[in-house]
Amino acid sequence: MQIETVGQYQLHLIAHELPAGGWDPFVSIFRFDAGKEDFECVVDKHHVDGHFDSYEAAIEAATRTGNKLIRESGPQH
């Protein structure tokens, strides 16, 4: 798992290796809650469309998807 910070959000990036080969990416999004002084999950293990030949490509796709979700909707509770 990799974690990237985007403003008040954290992207938790995961890619699972498939038995038949390739990688299946997922992204979870956490937003910092100042009142709780901690991050809260606002999107849990969102599946990214597509299967990728490498772990790196899967993580890049998960990053793009996470950033797109933040830009388009600003995930809420």
One Martini backbone bead per residue (centre of mass of N, CA, C, O) as a GRO file, in nm:
protein
   77
    1MET     BB    1   0.099   0.035   0.019
    2GLN     BB    2   0.006   0.369  -0.058
    3ILE     BB    3   0.062   0.721   0.034
    4GLU     BB    4  -0.121   1.022  -0.046
    5THR     BB    5  -0.115   1.376  -0.039
    6VAL     BB    6  -0.419   1.595  -0.083
    7GLY     BB    7  -0.424   1.813   0.111
    8GLN     BB    8  -0.689   1.693   0.319
    9TYR     BB    9  -0.597   1.429   0.178
   10GLN     BB   10  -0.588   1.067   0.149
   11LEU     BB   11  -0.430   0.817  -0.042
   12HIS     BB   12  -0.505   0.472  -0.069
   13LEU     BB   13  -0.293   0.246  -0.238
   14ILE     BB   14  -0.396  -0.049  -0.424
   15ALA     BB   15  -0.259  -0.376  -0.538
   16HIS     BB   16  -0.367  -0.676  -0.685
   17GLU     BB   17  -0.271  -0.981  -0.760
   18LEU     BB   18  -0.334  -1.190  -1.019
   19PRO     BB   19  -0.341  -1.521  -1.097
   20ALA     BB   20  -0.331  -1.457  -1.427
   21GLY     BB   21  -0.233  -1.178  -1.410
   22GLY     BB   22  -0.175  -0.884  -1.291
   23TRP     BB   23  -0.353  -0.578  -1.182
   24ASP     BB   24  -0.571  -0.457  -0.908
   25PRO     BB   25  -0.711  -0.150  -0.837
   26PHE     BB   26  -0.723   0.074  -0.542
   27VAL     BB   27  -0.913   0.333  -0.353
   28SER     BB   28  -0.874   0.535  -0.067
   29ILE     BB   29  -1.041   0.803   0.119
   30PHE     BB   30  -0.912   1.064   0.327
   31ARG     BB   31  -1.016   1.303   0.577
   32PHE     BB   32  -0.949   1.575   0.758
   33ASP     BB   33  -1.040   1.618   1.108
   34ALA     BB   34  -1.004   1.873   1.323
   35GLY     BB   35  -1.181   1.783   1.567
   36LYS     BB   36  -1.030   1.486   1.576
   37GLU     BB   37  -0.737   1.479   1.469
   38ASP     BB   38  -0.820   1.307   1.200
   39PHE     BB   39  -0.883   1.055   0.980
   40GLU     BB   40  -1.148   0.996   0.740
   41CYS     BB   41  -1.346   0.789   0.572
   42VAL     BB   42  -1.503   0.852   0.233
   43VAL     BB   43  -1.357   0.613   0.063
   44ASP     BB   44  -1.395   0.259   0.017
   45LYS     BB   45  -1.240   0.067  -0.189
   46HIS     BB   46  -1.212   0.167  -0.487
   47HIS     BB   47  -1.260   0.050  -0.796
   48VAL     BB   48  -1.050   0.027  -1.067
   49ASP     BB   49  -1.058   0.035  -1.386
   50GLY     BB   50  -0.890  -0.233  -1.468
   51HIS     BB   51  -0.596  -0.398  -1.586
   52PHE     BB   52  -0.246  -0.448  -1.503
   53ASP     BB   53   0.091  -0.531  -1.570
   54SER     BB   54   0.165  -0.340  -1.323
   55TYR     BB   55   0.195  -0.202  -1.023
   56GLU     BB   56   0.260   0.089  -1.112
   57ALA     BB   57   0.015   0.122  -1.305
   58ALA     BB   58  -0.201   0.073  -1.088
   59ILE     BB   59  -0.122   0.309  -0.900
   60GLU     BB   60  -0.159   0.534  -1.109
   61ALA     BB   61  -0.462   0.480  -1.152
   62ALA     BB   62  -0.545   0.527  -0.856
   63THR     BB   63  -0.447   0.818  -0.843
   64ARG     BB   64  -0.623   0.936  -1.066
   65THR     BB   65  -0.894   0.854  -0.941
   66GLY     BB   66  -0.868   0.999  -0.670
   67ASN     BB   67  -0.833   1.286  -0.788
   68LYS     BB   68  -1.101   1.288  -0.942
   69LEU     BB   69  -1.289   1.251  -0.698
   70ILE     BB   70  -1.203   1.510  -0.556
   71ARG     BB   71  -1.264   1.716  -0.784
   72GLU     BB   72  -1.572   1.635  -0.851
   73SER     BB   73  -1.689   1.583  -0.523
   74GLY     BB   74  -1.576   1.596  -0.261
   75PRO     BB   75  -1.583   1.387  -0.044
   76GLN     BB   76  -1.820   1.259   0.167
   77HIS     BB   77  -1.994   1.092   0.420
   0.00000   0.00000   0.00000
